[in-house]
Amino acid sequence: MRPSSGRGYRSIVRRHLIPHLGSLRLADVDARTVQRVLDLICAQRVPRSGRPLSPGRSIGSGRCCVAV
């Protein structure tokens, strides 16, 4: 993995996943929980325009709102 990829993944985890999953134990995270987090992320709006986040910008993979 390239160093820039690792930085990008860490950024995604820090900005999007930890705020939603950080208080949960790993054993408590299941597919339903992950889908709920993805739904929350996809429902976010761009602050300046008020438009929904695009899937690629939401968590970087381009697959934000895909069922788990």
Secondary structure, DSSP 8 states (H G I E B T S, - for coil): --HHHHHHHHHHIIIIIHHHHTTS-GGG--HHHHHHHHHHHHT-B-TTT--B--HHHHHSSS-TT---
